[in-house]
Amino acid sequence: MAQRTKTGGRQIGTPNRVTKELRVALKDALYNELENLGGYLAGLEPRDRLEIIVKLLPYALPKVEQVDYRENEPFGSDL
């Protein structure tokens, strides 16, 4: 298959204007909703509030991995 040279359109590496504008709009909408999040949560039943907080935790806190101790591995003050 013959390769063609680019003759028009955006230059390579030029960001898509529509995509950029959409990202900015979504970021602004999300920021506004985050400011109102406390009020939304206050209006919920305790069970629903806890359920939403648990669902949001992975976005705010890193996941913790289990750490196993193996024989002959330094531990505590042995480091």
Secondary structure by P-SEA (a helix, b strand, c coil): ccccccccccccccccaaaaaaaaaaaaaaaaaaaaaaaaaaaccaaaaaaaaaaaccccccbbbbbbbbccccccccc
